[in-house]
Amino acid sequence: MFAVGILMTGMGDDGAEGLGAVKAAGGMTIAQSEDTCVVSGMPRAAILKGYASKIVPLDGLAAYLVSNYGAERGVDKIEKPEKNDKNDKNERTSVSSQRS
C-alpha cells in the first residue's frame, strides 16, 4: 500500500509529527508552501524537521496530485454516484448541526 500525506495551513506542530510518521512508513509527504498558507506554523514545522518530501503552493496542489497519482488510482475511471433518493437525505448530518 502507498500513502500520500498532505499538510496544509495550520498552527502548531502536531500535524508535522503525523506527516513524519507517514514519511517514516515510506509514504510520500507534501507540505503546502509557507507563502500560500493563512497560518504557516504547521507546514513550516514539517519542512524544518525534514518531513516534507515536496513543498507545493496551494494553487498547484490539485494539479500536482492528479499528475503524479491520478492515473495510478484510476481517477479517469471513477463512476459518478447515483442521485440519492429522498430517504438518503434524512440520513445525512447537516454541516451546521452541533456535534457532541
Helices and strands as residue ranges (DSSP letters): E 4-7, H 14-24, E 28-32, G 34-36, H 41-48, E 54-56, H 58-65, I 66-70, G 75-77, H 86-91
